[in-house]
Structures are given as C-alpha cells and as structure tokens.
Amino acid sequence: MRGRAPLYFFLATCNNASGVYYNESQRLTDGWIPISQVLSNKYYFVYLIVFAIIITAITFIFLTFDHLSGKDESPYRRIHFSVLFDHNIRKVFKTQREETFNTLLHGVRSALSSHCERPPVIMFLATTTSYCTALAISKRLTQAFLVAQGSEVSTENMRKVVMKGSKYQALEDYWDFYRGLSKRLAQLKVAIISEFHRLHPQVASVLCNLADDAFSPYPKTMILLLVDVENFFTDRDLHTRAVVDMAESFTSHIMNGFLDRDVVTDLQRTICGRPALIEPDQDLELL
C-alpha cells in the first residue's frame, strides 16, 4: 500500500484539478448571453445600422482628408508614361538610338515631376529624310504625355498642339507666336513647334521668356521643337559629333546676324539642353 500511495495521491490531485477547472469554466460561461437572445433583441439591428453609419462616416472623412492633402501623383504619372513610351515609341521606332530614347524619356518624365518649374524643351534634330519620323515621334510622345496627365487625347487637341514655324517668319509675328504658344501651354500643357528653323530669330527668342529657369509662367508643361538641319551636317558629323554640340552649332547658324551674341547664348541654353537626333524610319505611317 505504501508503494501505491504516491499513485493514489497523483490521481486524487488530477481529479481535484479537473473539478476546479470545470467549476471555473462553468462560472465563466454563466455570464454569456446566447446568440439567439442577442438576435431576438428588437434594438439589435438598429445598433448594427448605427455602427455601420459611423464606420462609413469615419472612412469618408479619412478619404476626404487624403484627397485635400494634395497627395503627390507624379510618381504614378511617370510610371504610366514609361509604360506607354516603351509600348508606343521604343517598340515602334526601332531604328532610333538608345541615346535618343533616353533623352525623350527623361525629358517628358521631368515635365511630369511635381518639382518641374519650367517646361522642358526637347529639340528634334532631323535631316530631310528623317523629318517625317521626327513628326511622328513627337505626336506619339505628346499622346503619351497627355494620357499620363489624365488629359483628353482627341484629334482636335492633337491638331491644336502643333504650331508651324513657317507661319511666324516675320518680326511682326512675335506677339502672335507668344500668345499662341502661351495658350497651348496653359490649356494643353504641351506644344509642338514644327519647322522651328523657319521661325524669325526674334520670334524664337520668345522661348527665353516662356521656358525661363526661374520665372516660367507655365511649369509642368513641355515644348517640342522640330528642326530640319537639311545638309548642314555631314554623315560623319551625324555619327560622330555630340548631339548637344550639333544643336548649339545649328542654332547659332540660324540665329546669328539677327540676335545679339548674349541672346543667342541664352537661347542655346534654353533649347539645346535636350536634343535628340532622329534617324529615318521607312514605311512609317504618320499619326
């Protein structure tokens, strides 16, 4: 019996512990309200509706505050544009240089940045054989820019963004060009100036004001210049010279004799920072 005493003691202890556990569990569950009793309460659904209204109101307040706080959407716009750029430009114009793609991509992305204080100016340098390609790329670039901004892309808007430089060949056209470019930047956020090389040099100096680094009235906009360099550069130049050097050289060529040297330098600084040399693309359908 003495050998079995520890066993009896252990079993008795377990029995007492189980009894205590049962009694405590019963005591805890005695205060619970059955679910059927809760559902039978006539005010239950009223409380539920009030609770749902409160949650909805709180959610609405948070969403409204988030909207009014001016959340920066520029990263999403730049991502959206990058996707459109790869699909509609990089994969279509396969003869263009990687340097050209990078210039176009980073130029437009800077216009979509929340910190853009002046319109980036992208100069398309094209020969006579590649000018149509430059026009097609500029239009697709404009479409992608407008879509990324959430603006309407329509045939009418695409027609309005284009300004022909051949219409502003006289000094008297200065203010017409100024008003036309300002209107496009204010309403459409982008302007394509085709035949830029035909602009009167004094008219072209408008860009020094509208695309000024510190005092531009049109931030987060973009200006595209289409330039036909014709036969100004040799084939060797087109393949070996730096694109920025060619842009500055051609700008000096068409502006000297009409503008002071300081004005020419200021204009070069404004429009020659993002030049893109365009290669001809055969069998290309214009947009």
Backbone as CSV, one residue per row, in Angstrom:
resi,resn,N_x,N_y,N_z,CA_x,CA_y,CA_z,C_x,C_y,C_z
1,MET,0.828,-1.201,0.000,0.000,0.000,0.000,0.864,1.253,0.000
2,ARG,1.979,1.147,0.746,2.833,2.326,0.778,3.404,2.637,-0.604
3,GLY,3.636,1.570,-1.422,4.172,1.811,-2.763,3.147,2.448,-3.671
4,ARG,1.883,2.180,-3.356,0.847,2.740,-4.229,0.383,4.118,-3.771
5,ALA,0.813,4.565,-2.606,0.342,5.852,-2.073,0.644,7.016,-3.007
6,PRO,1.847,7.091,-3.542,2.103,8.220,-4.470,1.177,8.202,-5.665
7,LEU,0.860,7.017,-6.184,-0.030,6.934,-7.345,-1.418,7.430,-6.988
8,TYR,-1.924,6.981,-5.802,-3.248,7.451,-5.377,-3.258,8.969,-5.172
9,PHE,-2.167,9.454,-4.613,-2.079,10.899,-4.376,-2.113,11.682,-5.693
10,PHE,-1.402,11.172,-6.700,-1.353,11.833,-8.015,-2.722,11.834,-8.676
11,LEU,-3.428,10.675,-8.618,-4.754,10.594,-9.232,-5.747,11.503,-8.523
12,ALA,-5.633,11.595,-7.217,-6.538,12.463,-6.463,-6.304,13.926,-6.818
13,THR,-5.041,14.265,-6.982,-4.710,15.654,-7.348,-5.276,16.010,-8.712
14,CYS,-5.125,15.102,-9.676,-5.664,15.342,-11.026,-7.175,15.471,-10.988
15,ASN,-7.823,14.639,-10.168,-9.281,14.687,-10.072,-9.741,16.024,-9.504
16,ASN,-9.052,16.495,-8.472,-9.410,17.790,-7.882,-9.186,18.935,-8.864
17,ALA,-8.075,18.855,-9.629,-7.769,19.912,-10.598,-8.818,19.973,-11.695
18,SER,-9.249,18.816,-12.165,-10.270,18.799,-13.213,-11.579,19.352,-12.698
19,GLY,-11.857,19.078,-11.422,-13.085,19.618,-10.851,-13.044,21.122,-10.748
20,VAL,-11.896,21.639,-10.337,-11.748,23.098,-10.248,-11.877,23.738,-11.622
21,TYR,-11.236,23.112,-12.628,-11.298,23.653,-13.993,-12.733,23.684,-14.502
22,TYR,-13.478,22.610,-14.232,-14.868,22.544,-14.686,-15.706,23.614,-14.007
23,ASN,-15.504,23.753,-12.682,-16.287,24.748,-11.949,-15.986,26.169,-12.419
24,GLU,-14.674,26.439,-12.658,-14.305,27.782,-13.121,-14.853,28.049,-14.518
25,SER,-14.783,27.054,-15.405,-15.306,27.215,-16.759,-16.795,27.458,-16.732
26,GLN,-17.478,26.718,-15.871,-18.920,26.894,-15.769,-19.261,28.283,-15.258
27,ARG,-18.435,28.760,-14.311,-18.679,30.073,-13.745,-18.474,31.172,-14.794
28,LEU,-17.453,30.986,-15.658,-17.186,31.989,-16.690,-18.272,32.020,-17.749
29,THR,-18.754,30.871,-18.134,-19.760,30.811,-19.192,-21.149,31.139,-18.693
30,ASP,-21.314,31.195,-17.392,-22.639,31.536,-16.870,-23.044,32.954,-17.243
31,GLY,-22.045,33.854,-17.460,-22.365,35.244,-17.771,-22.589,35.515,-19.244
32,TRP,-22.373,34.537,-20.100,-22.538,34.740,-21.544,-24.008,34.831,-21.915
33,ILE,-24.261,35.632,-22.966,-25.624,35.766,-23.478,-25.742,34.933,-24.748
34,PRO,-26.655,34.035,-24.829,-26.802,33.210,-26.037,-27.047,34.084,-27.268
35,ILE,-26.528,33.633,-28.421,-26.667,34.402,-29.661,-28.123,34.559,-30.066
36,SER,-28.925,33.575,-29.761,-30.349,33.666,-30.097,-31.027,34.793,-29.337
37,GLN,-30.572,34.989,-28.083,-31.146,36.068,-27.283,-30.725,37.431,-27.823
38,VAL,-29.461,37.510,-28.317,-28.978,38.770,-28.894,-29.771,39.125,-30.139
39,LEU,-29.975,38.138,-31.020,-30.693,38.392,-32.261,-32.157,38.709,-32.025
40,SER,-32.689,38.210,-30.925,-34.100,38.465,-30.644,-34.338,39.857,-30.073
41,ASN,-33.245,40.546,-29.700,-33.374,41.908,-29.182,-33.851,42.826,-30.304
42,LYS,-34.918,43.566,-30.056,-35.510,44.386,-31.114,-34.617,45.564,-31.505
43,TYR,-33.654,45.928,-30.659,-32.762,47.042,-30.978,-31.448,46.581,-31.615
44,TYR,-31.317,45.279,-31.814,-30.043,44.762,-32.323,-29.714,45.340,-33.694
45,PHE,-30.658,45.304,-34.624,-30.408,45.785,-35.981,-30.261,47.301,-36.019
46,VAL,-30.913,47.986,-35.097,-30.734,49.441,-35.015,-29.297,49.767,-34.633
47,TYR,-28.787,49.041,-33.616,-27.396,49.245,-33.222,-26.442,48.924,-34.371
48,LEU,-26.757,47.865,-35.099,-25.895,47.455,-36.208,-25.860,48.517,-37.300
49,ILE,-27.014,49.101,-37.615,-27.083,50.139,-38.647,-26.334,51.388,-38.204
50,VAL,-26.508,51.776,-36.942,-25.803,52.950,-36.422,-24.297,52.736,-36.470
51,PHE,-23.860,51.539,-36.104,-22.431,51.228,-36.144,-21.889,51.313,-37.575
52,ALA,-22.655,50.795,-38.534,-22.226,50.845,-39.934,-22.144,52.282,-40.433
53,ILE,-23.097,53.124,-40.024,-23.082,54.532,-40.435,-21.856,55.243,-39.867
54,ILE,-21.529,54.955,-38.626,-20.362,55.584,-38.000,-19.077,55.188,-38.730
55,ILE,-18.937,53.899,-39.036,-17.742,53.431,-39.754,-17.650,54.079,-41.130
56,THR,-18.791,54.180,-41.834,-18.804,54.802,-43.161,-18.407,56.269,-43.081
57,ALA,-18.920,56.971,-42.069,-18.596,58.390,-41.908,-17.113,58.594,-41.631
58,ILE,-16.549,57.756,-40.775,-15.123,57.869,-40.462,-14.275,57.604,-41.703
59,THR,-14.658,56.585,-42.475,-13.927,56.275,-43.706,-13.991,57.429,-44.692
60,PHE,-15.173,58.032,-44.829,-15.341,59.167,-45.745,-14.473,60.347,-45.322
61,ILE,-14.404,60.595,-44.023,-13.590,61.707,-43.523,-12.113,61.482,-43.841
62,PHE,-11.648,60.257,-43.635,-10.240,59.958,-43.917,-9.932,60.089,-45.405
63,LEU,-10.838,59.605,-46.248,-10.615,59.701,-47.691,-10.629,61.149,-48.155
64,THR,-11.537,61.943,-47.596,-11.604,63.357,-47.963,-10.343,64.091,-47.535
65,PHE,-9.878,63.802,-46.341,-8.648,64.434,-45.857,-7.463,64.053,-46.731
66,ASP,-7.416,62.795,-47.149,-6.317,62.339,-48.005,-6.346,63.043,-49.348
67,HIS,-7.563,63.304,-49.870,-7.685,63.998,-51.151,-7.273,65.461,-51.029
68,LEU,-7.721,66.110,-49.941,-7.420,67.525,-49.766,-5.967,67.766,-49.387
69,SER,-5.306,66.757,-48.910,-3.916,66.933,-48.501,-2.973,67.060,-49.684
70,GLY,-3.495,66.896,-50.925,-2.673,67.075,-52.111,-1.646,65.982,-52.296
71,LYS,-2.073,64.769,-52.270,-1.162,63.638,-52.423,-0.466,63.702,-53.775
72,ASP,0.829,63.524,-53.779,1.633,63.624,-54.989,1.382,62.415,-55.885
73,GLU,0.818,62.671,-57.062,0.538,61.598,-58.009,1.581,61.517,-59.113
74,SER,2.596,62.379,-59.066,3.584,62.400,-60.138,4.321,61.079,-60.320
75,PRO,4.654,60.326,-59.248,5.316,59.034,-59.493,4.465,58.086,-60.322
76,TYR,3.147,58.074,-60.081,2.268,57.202,-60.851,2.175,57.672,-62.303
77,ARG,2.182,58.983,-62.506,2.133,59.513,-63.869,3.400,59.157,-64.640
78,ARG,4.532,59.248,-63.971,5.788,58.913,-64.648,5.856,57.423,-64.979
79,ILE,5.362,56.594,-64.070,5.330,55.155,-64.348,4.394,54.864,-65.515
80,HIS,3.235,55.515,-65.505,2.269,55.340,-66.593,2.884,55.746,-67.921
81,PHE,3.568,56.886,-67.927,4.193,57.346,-69.162,5.283,56.382,-69.627
82,SER,6.077,55.873,-68.710,7.157,54.954,-69.084,6.612,53.711,-69.775
83,VAL,5.487,53.211,-69.276,4.864,52.042,-69.907,4.388,52.386,-71.314
84,LEU,3.732,53.536,-71.459,3.265,53.967,-72.776,4.438,54.212,-73.723
85,PHE,5.505,54.769,-73.195,6.683,55.060,-74.018,7.288,53.772,-74.578
86,ASP,7.451,52.786,-73.727,8.042,51.524,-74.182,7.169,50.845,-75.232
87,HIS,5.860,50.915,-75.040,4.954,50.198,-75.938,4.721,50.940,-77.252
88,ASN,4.595,52.263,-77.201,4.184,53.029,-78.382,5.314,53.749,-79.101
89,ILE,6.475,53.821,-78.487,7.582,54.531,-79.130,8.809,53.634,-79.270
90,ARG,9.282,53.118,-78.164,10.505,52.315,-78.223,10.338,51.077,-79.108
91,LYS,9.186,50.420,-79.030,8.969,49.202,-79.809,8.555,49.477,-81.252
92,VAL,8.203,50.727,-81.549,7.744,51.071,-82.896,8.884,51.652,-83.731
93,PHE,9.619,52.594,-83.152,10.699,53.270,-83.881,12.023,52.572,-83.554
94,LYS,12.227,51.450,-84.175,13.333,50.571,-83.805,14.685,51.033,-84.329
95,THR,14.701,51.974,-85.269,15.987,52.424,-85.811,16.614,53.548,-84.989
96,GLN,15.898,54.040,-83.994,16.423,55.162,-83.209,17.486,54.695,-82.218
97,ARG,18.365,55.596,-81.892,19.438,55.291,-80.956,18.905,55.229,-79.525
98,GLU,19.605,54.478,-78.712,19.233,54.406,-77.299,19.391,55.768,-76.635
99,GLU,20.366,56.525,-77.073,20.561,57.881,-76.547,19.340,58.754,-76.824
100,THR,18.753,58.583,-78.003,17.552,59.347,-78.355,16.386,58.968,-77.454
101,PHE,16.190,57.670,-77.250,15.111,57.213,-76.369,15.292,57.757,-74.952
102,ASN,16.508,57.732,-74.451,16.762,58.214,-73.092,16.479,59.708,-72.969
103,THR,16.850,60.473,-73.994,16.589,61.915,-73.971,15.095,62.200,-73.937
104,LEU,14.348,61.518,-74.779,12.897,61.725,-74.830,12.238,61.279,-73.528
105,LEU,12.638,60.119,-73.045,12.022,59.567,-71.837,12.252,60.467,-70.628
106,HIS,13.495,60.851,-70.406,13.806,61.660,-69.226,13.276,63.087,-69.368
107,GLY,13.215,63.586,-70.599,12.669,64.924,-70.798,11.204,65.013,-70.415
108,VAL,10.415,64.041,-70.862,8.984,64.057,-70.549,8.750,63.726,-69.080
109,ARG,9.523,62.803,-68.538,9.366,62.461,-67.117,9.647,63.667,-66.223
110,SER,10.560,64.531,-66.649,10.823,65.738,-65.860,9.624,66.677,-65.889
111,ALA,8.902,66.707,-67.016,7.699,67.542,-67.097,6.584,66.998,-66.215
112,LEU,6.590,65.697,-65.969,5.574,65.071,-65.123,5.945,65.099,-63.646
113,SER,7.114,65.620,-63.339,7.556,65.676,-61.949,6.825,66.779,-61.195
114,SER,6.604,66.553,-59.920,5.937,67.568,-59.091,6.835,68.773,-58.849
115,HIS,8.132,68.637,-59.117,9.076,69.729,-58.886,9.454,70.453,-60.179
116,CYS,8.742,70.182,-61.257,9.050,70.824,-62.540,8.643,72.298,-62.484
117,GLU,9.607,73.193,-62.618,9.340,74.628,-62.518,9.325,75.330,-63.864
118,ARG,9.800,74.678,-64.896,9.769,75.277,-66.231,9.559,74.177,-67.258
119,PRO,8.997,74.507,-68.407,8.763,73.460,-69.409,10.069,72.954,-70.004
120,PRO,10.319,71.654,-69.941,11.495,71.128,-70.631,11.325,71.276,-72.141
121,VAL,12.383,71.687,-72.799,12.367,71.868,-74.252,13.183,70.741,-74.872
122,ILE,12.550,69.969,-75.738,13.227,68.871,-76.427,13.348,69.241,-77.894
123,MET,14.570,69.285,-78.390,14.815,69.633,-79.791,15.046,68.360,-80.602
124,PHE,14.217,68.160,-81.612,14.364,67.030,-82.524,15.225,67.475,-83.704
125,LEU,16.434,66.977,-83.783,17.300,67.262,-84.922,17.073,66.194,-85.980
126,ALA,16.609,66.613,-87.151,16.282,65.656,-88.208,16.818,66.146,-89.539
127,THR,17.190,65.206,-90.358,17.538,65.542,-91.736,16.254,65.552,-92.567
128,THR,16.382,65.896,-93.829,15.196,65.937,-94.685,14.533,64.567,-94.778
129,THR,15.329,63.506,-94.760,14.772,62.153,-94.879,14.171,61.640,-93.574
130,SER,14.538,62.239,-92.459,14.027,61.755,-91.171,13.047,62.729,-90.518
131,TYR,12.698,63.805,-91.224,11.822,64.809,-90.613,10.422,64.243,-90.343
132,CYS,9.902,63.441,-91.267,8.578,62.837,-91.057,8.589,61.897,-89.852
133,THR,9.695,61.202,-89.665,9.825,60.340,-88.491,9.816,61.172,-87.216
134,ALA,10.507,62.307,-87.244,10.527,63.193,-86.077,9.124,63.694,-85.745
135,LEU,8.353,64.016,-86.769,6.985,64.480,-86.545,6.127,63.374,-85.939
136,ALA,6.295,62.156,-86.446,5.520,61.027,-85.920,5.883,60.733,-84.465
137,ILE,7.174,60.766,-84.152,7.599,60.511,-82.772,7.072,61.594,-81.841
138,SER,7.142,62.844,-82.285,6.682,63.945,-81.432,5.191,63.832,-81.137
139,LYS,4.414,63.365,-82.101,2.973,63.214,-81.877,2.680,62.070,-80.910
140,ARG,3.387,60.978,-81.073,3.175,59.865,-80.147,3.655,60.219,-78.744
141,LEU,4.726,60.966,-78.679,5.225,61.411,-77.383,4.203,62.321,-76.702
142,THR,3.585,63.186,-77.492,2.557,64.083,-76.960,1.343,63.299,-76.476
143,GLN,0.921,62.310,-77.235,-0.216,61.487,-76.825,0.060,60.788,-75.495
144,ALA,1.244,60.204,-75.373,1.593,59.514,-74.127,1.654,60.493,-72.958
145,PHE,2.155,61.690,-73.211,2.229,62.720,-72.167,0.835,63.128,-71.700
146,LEU,-0.076,63.329,-72.644,-1.437,63.733,-72.294,-2.170,62.624,-71.536
147,VAL,-1.984,61.385,-71.971,-2.633,60.263,-71.286,-2.107,60.138,-69.858
148,ALA,-0.799,60.264,-69.694,-0.212,60.156,-68.356,-0.712,61.265,-67.437
149,GLN,-1.010,62.421,-68.006,-1.527,63.537,-67.212,-3.018,63.420,-66.936
150,GLY,-3.678,62.512,-67.637,-5.119,62.386,-67.476,-5.893,63.354,-68.341
151,SER,-5.240,63.941,-69.345,-5.908,64.878,-70.243,-6.556,64.135,-71.405
152,GLU,-7.451,64.826,-72.071,-8.161,64.222,-73.200,-7.258,64.180,-74.431
153,VAL,-7.203,63.030,-75.062,-6.446,62.873,-76.301,-7.451,62.734,-77.439
154,SER,-7.632,63.801,-78.172,-8.585,63.805,-79.276,-7.898,64.315,-80.532
155,THR,-8.540,64.083,-81.661,-7.990,64.571,-82.928,-7.873,66.084,-82.917
156,GLU,-8.849,66.746,-82.308,-8.834,68.206,-82.246,-7.669,68.708,-81.404
157,ASN,-7.449,68.085,-80.253,-6.339,68.509,-79.401,-4.988,68.241,-80.057
158,MET,-4.877,67.107,-80.740,-3.622,66.804,-81.416,-3.355,67.780,-82.557
159,ARG,-4.409,68.287,-83.146,-4.234,69.294,-84.192,-3.818,70.639,-83.598
160,LYS,-4.367,70.937,-82.433,-4.092,72.233,-81.816,-2.670,72.344,-81.273
161,VAL,-2.087,71.245,-80.846,-0.768,71.345,-80.204,0.327,71.729,-81.188
162,VAL,0.087,71.533,-82.479,1.126,71.782,-83.482,1.094,73.240,-83.932
163,MET,2.252,73.889,-83.885,2.425,75.243,-84.412,3.482,75.184,-85.513
164,LYS,3.150,75.688,-86.680,4.084,75.673,-87.801,4.957,76.922,-87.768
165,GLY,6.259,76.696,-87.704,7.174,77.829,-87.661,7.138,78.679,-88.912
166,SER,6.724,78.088,-90.029,6.675,78.843,-91.287,5.628,79.953,-91.260
167,LYS,4.723,79.918,-90.284,3.710,80.970,-90.166,4.213,82.178,-89.379
168,TYR,5.415,82.081,-88.839,5.938,83.159,-87.991,7.341,83.547,-88.459
169,GLN,7.443,83.905,-89.725,8.751,84.216,-90.304,9.073,85.703,-90.289
170,ALA,8.136,86.519,-89.833,8.355,87.966,-89.800,8.458,88.451,-88.362
171,LEU,9.151,89.558,-88.179,9.308,90.124,-86.840,7.959,90.511,-86.242
172,GLU,7.019,90.901,-87.107,5.698,91.316,-86.636,4.897,90.161,-86.032
173,ASP,5.368,88.943,-86.245,4.642,87.777,-85.727,5.028,87.432,-84.288
174,TYR,5.846,88.276,-83.679,6.359,87.978,-82.340,5.226,87.737,-81.346
175,TRP,4.287,88.672,-81.256,3.237,88.558,-80.249,2.207,87.498,-80.607
176,ASP,1.984,87.282,-81.892,1.084,86.189,-82.286,1.652,84.843,-81.837
177,PHE,2.944,84.688,-82.023,3.587,83.446,-81.595,3.568,83.333,-80.075
178,TYR,3.823,84.425,-79.397,3.821,84.427,-77.929,2.452,84.020,-77.394
179,ARG,1.398,84.619,-77.939,0.048,84.299,-77.467,-0.343,82.867,-77.827
180,GLY,0.009,82.443,-79.033,-0.342,81.088,-79.449,0.346,80.025,-78.612
181,LEU,1.628,80.219,-78.339,2.364,79.252,-77.529,1.878,79.275,-76.080
182,SER,1.623,80.461,-75.559,1.130,80.574,-74.180,-0.221,79.883,-74.026
183,LYS,-1.091,80.048,-75.007,-2.417,79.430,-74.946,-2.315,77.914,-74.935
184,ARG,-1.439,77.372,-75.747,-1.290,75.912,-75.798,-0.704,75.365,-74.496
185,LEU,0.267,76.056,-73.949,0.859,75.592,-72.700,-0.132,75.691,-71.543
186,ALA,-0.975,76.717,-71.570,-1.948,76.893,-70.490,-3.072,75.869,-70.572
187,GLN,-3.521,75.556,-71.785,-4.687,74.688,-71.948,-4.320,73.223,-72.154
188,LEU,-3.316,72.969,-72.988,-2.983,71.595,-73.357,-1.722,71.073,-72.672
189,LYS,-0.948,71.958,-72.057,0.277,71.592,-71.333,1.420,71.146,-72.243
190,VAL,1.241,71.222,-73.545,2.290,70.785,-74.466,2.117,71.517,-75.787
191,ALA,3.242,71.758,-76.463,3.210,72.388,-77.781,4.301,71.781,-78.645
192,ILE,3.942,71.504,-79.901,4.908,71.033,-80.894,5.129,72.166,-81.887
193,ILE,6.359,72.637,-81.987,6.689,73.693,-82.945,7.426,73.036,-84.105
194,SER,6.694,72.781,-85.173,7.317,72.196,-86.358,7.985,73.302,-87.175
195,GLU,8.940,72.903,-87.994,9.688,73.857,-88.825,10.255,74.996,-87.977
196,PHE,10.819,74.623,-86.855,11.370,75.643,-85.956,12.455,76.458,-86.644
197,HIS,13.174,75.844,-87.547,14.267,76.531,-88.231,13.773,77.673,-89.118
198,ARG,12.456,77.728,-89.384,11.906,78.801,-90.211,11.371,79.972,-89.387
199,LEU,11.368,79.840,-88.092,10.952,80.949,-87.237,11.895,82.140,-87.404
200,HIS,11.331,83.329,-87.346,12.195,84.504,-87.291,12.972,84.449,-85.975
201,PRO,14.266,84.712,-85.994,15.060,84.609,-84.763,14.506,85.422,-83.599
202,GLN,13.983,86.612,-83.874,13.398,87.403,-82.789,12.157,86.715,-82.220
203,VAL,11.404,86.057,-83.080,10.229,85.314,-82.621,10.667,84.119,-81.776
204,ALA,11.728,83.454,-82.203,12.227,82.293,-81.458,12.691,82.671,-80.060
205,SER,13.100,83.923,-79.878,13.574,84.353,-78.563,12.462,84.379,-77.518
206,VAL,11.213,84.199,-77.954,10.098,84.077,-77.007,10.365,82.944,-76.017
207,LEU,11.022,81.904,-76.496,11.280,80.739,-75.647,12.156,81.087,-74.450
208,CYS,12.969,82.114,-74.581,13.805,82.521,-73.450,12.954,83.021,-72.287
209,ASN,11.752,83.511,-72.596,10.856,84.002,-71.549,9.929,82.904,-71.031
210,LEU,9.331,82.157,-71.941,8.346,81.157,-71.534,8.988,79.921,-70.917
211,ALA,10.239,79.657,-71.253,10.925,78.481,-70.699,12.072,78.893,-69.790
212,ASP,11.937,80.042,-69.161,12.977,80.540,-68.274,13.104,79.658,-67.039
213,ASP,14.320,79.524,-66.552,14.576,78.647,-65.409,13.849,79.090,-64.148
214,ALA,13.820,80.384,-63.904,13.314,80.872,-62.622,11.919,81.482,-62.696
215,PHE,11.537,82.018,-63.848,10.296,82.789,-63.907,9.324,82.276,-64.960
216,SER,9.392,81.013,-65.289,8.470,80.484,-66.291,7.042,80.489,-65.757
217,PRO,6.094,81.039,-66.533,4.699,81.047,-66.073,3.978,79.723,-66.296
218,TYR,4.649,78.763,-66.925,3.977,77.504,-67.263,4.811,76.303,-66.811
219,PRO,4.843,76.039,-65.511,5.543,74.835,-65.044,4.758,73.577,-65.406
220,LYS,5.441,72.450,-65.378,4.830,71.145,-65.655,4.206,71.093,-67.045
221,THR,4.849,71.764,-67.983,4.436,71.706,-69.383,5.634,71.249,-70.213
222,MET,5.456,71.183,-71.534,6.516,70.640,-72.378,6.461,71.294,-73.753
223,ILE,7.643,71.575,-74.321,7.755,72.165,-75.655,8.649,71.272,-76.503
224,LEU,8.154,70.895,-77.674,8.914,70.066,-78.605,9.230,70.886,-79.850
225,LEU,10.503,70.932,-80.217,10.947,71.686,-81.386,11.399,70.718,-82.469
226,LEU,10.851,70.861,-83.666,11.245,70.026,-84.798,12.107,70.854,-85.740
227,VAL,13.343,70.421,-85.922,14.316,71.178,-86.702,14.817,70.322,-87.856
228,ASP,14.722,70.858,-89.059,15.281,70.195,-90.237,16.654,70.805,-90.502
229,VAL,17.694,70.040,-90.220,19.057,70.559,-90.402,19.498,70.464,-91.855
230,GLU,18.659,69.855,-92.694,18.931,69.702,-94.129,20.316,69.081,-94.336
231,ASN,21.195,69.778,-95.054,22.533,69.235,-95.327,23.616,69.991,-94.564
232,PHE,23.232,70.572,-93.428,24.197,71.376,-92.674,25.314,70.509,-92.097
233,PHE,24.994,69.277,-91.735,25.984,68.366,-91.168,26.295,67.247,-92.164
234,THR,27.525,66.813,-92.153,27.915,65.678,-92.987,27.501,64.374,-92.306
235,ASP,27.556,63.299,-93.064,27.243,61.990,-92.478,28.200,61.658,-91.337
236,ARG,29.436,62.077,-91.492,30.416,61.831,-90.429,30.026,62.584,-89.155
237,ASP,29.576,63.836,-89.331,29.140,64.621,-88.171,27.962,63.948,-87.463
238,LEU,27.020,63.463,-88.246,25.822,62.860,-87.672,26.131,61.606,-86.867
239,HIS,27.233,60.961,-87.182,27.567,59.712,-86.499,28.646,59.870,-85.436
240,THR,29.352,60.998,-85.449,30.471,61.131,-84.511,30.334,62.315,-83.557
241,ARG,29.726,63.398,-83.988,29.645,64.587,-83.134,28.595,64.414,-82.041
242,ALA,28.832,65.065,-80.931,27.855,65.044,-79.840,26.591,65.777,-80.281
243,VAL,25.452,65.252,-79.898,24.176,65.822,-80.333,24.001,67.233,-79.774
244,VAL,24.427,67.455,-78.547,24.324,68.797,-77.954,25.166,69.786,-78.742
245,ASP,26.343,69.367,-79.149,27.229,70.233,-79.932,26.589,70.590,-81.270
246,MET,25.948,69.619,-81.917,25.278,69.898,-83.190,24.091,70.835,-82.995
247,ALA,23.341,70.648,-81.912,22.194,71.518,-81.649,22.643,72.959,-81.438
248,GLU,23.681,73.152,-80.656,24.177,74.506,-80.416,24.753,75.119,-81.686
249,SER,25.443,74.319,-82.477,26.049,74.815,-83.709,24.983,75.250,-84.709
250,PHE,23.938,74.436,-84.870,22.897,74.789,-85.836,22.079,75.984,-85.346
251,THR,21.815,76.053,-84.052,21.087,77.204,-83.509,21.867,78.491,-83.733
252,SER,23.159,78.440,-83.497,23.998,79.610,-83.746,23.981,79.987,-85.221
253,HIS,23.958,78.991,-86.094,23.967,79.230,-87.537,22.714,79.979,-87.998
254,ILE,21.543,79.603,-87.485,20.300,80.218,-87.968,19.930,81.487,-87.198
255,MET,20.572,81.728,-86.059,20.215,82.896,-85.247,21.208,84.046,-85.372
256,ASN,22.463,83.742,-85.637,23.460,84.807,-85.752,23.113,85.746,-86.905
257,GLY,23.392,87.011,-86.698,23.053,88.017,-87.699,21.738,88.701,-87.394
258,PHE,20.928,88.086,-86.526,19.641,88.677,-86.142,19.594,89.006,-84.647
259,LEU,20.314,88.233,-83.851,20.279,88.399,-82.402,21.671,88.714,-81.876
260,ASP,21.710,89.421,-80.756,22.982,89.663,-80.084,23.562,88.341,-79.601
261,ARG,24.863,88.338,-79.435,25.532,87.113,-79.021,25.013,86.627,-77.674
262,ASP,24.735,87.543,-76.765,24.226,87.143,-75.454,22.849,86.495,-75.566
263,VAL,22.018,87.024,-76.464,20.683,86.454,-76.654,20.788,85.064,-77.280
264,VAL,21.704,84.917,-78.231,21.912,83.603,-78.848,22.366,82.590,-77.800
265,THR,23.278,83.003,-76.949,23.755,82.111,-75.886,22.628,81.729,-74.939
266,ASP,21.799,82.708,-74.595,20.660,82.431,-73.713,19.676,81.479,-74.387
267,LEU,19.459,81.669,-75.680,18.548,80.788,-76.412,19.123,79.377,-76.509
268,GLN,20.411,79.268,-76.741,21.047,77.950,-76.779,20.897,77.234,-75.436
269,ARG,21.078,77.975,-74.366,20.934,77.377,-73.042,19.508,76.892,-72.805
270,THR,18.539,77.590,-73.392,17.136,77.252,-73.171,16.685,76.055,-73.996
271,ILE,17.120,75.974,-75.254,16.536,74.978,-76.157,17.481,73.838,-76.530
272,CYS,18.749,73.944,-76.207,19.713,72.929,-76.660,20.122,71.946,-75.570
273,GLY,19.462,71.995,-74.442,19.851,71.111,-73.347,19.416,69.669,-73.530
274,ARG,18.337,69.456,-74.314,17.820,68.093,-74.530,17.606,67.847,-76.027
275,PRO,18.659,67.759,-76.792,18.491,67.475,-78.222,18.420,65.971,-78.485
276,ALA,17.670,65.601,-79.503,17.540,64.188,-79.886,17.732,64.081,-81.393
277,LEU,18.711,63.311,-81.791,18.971,63.103,-83.214,18.073,61.978,-83.717
278,ILE,17.271,62.273,-84.735,16.280,61.324,-85.236,16.789,60.647,-86.506
279,GLU,16.732,59.337,-86.494,17.089,58.544,-87.670,15.834,58.287,-88.504
280,PRO,15.972,58.148,-89.813,14.786,57.883,-90.642,14.234,56.485,-90.413
281,ASP,12.912,56.388,-90.358,12.212,55.108,-90.263,11.405,54.929,-91.534
282,GLN,11.675,53.889,-92.267,10.992,53.661,-93.531,9.605,53.064,-93.299
283,ASP,8.712,53.320,-94.262,7.355,52.749,-94.241,6.645,53.064,-92.930
284,LEU,6.787,54.302,-92.497,6.173,54.712,-91.241,4.917,55.510,-91.532
285,GLU,3.820,55.072,-90.943,2.547,55.778,-91.121,2.432,56.860,-90.064
286,LEU,2.234,58.093,-90.497,2.110,59.205,-89.566,0.801,59.120,-88.809
287,LEU,0.844,59.588,-87.574,-0.364,59.585,-86.745,-1.243,60.768,-87.104
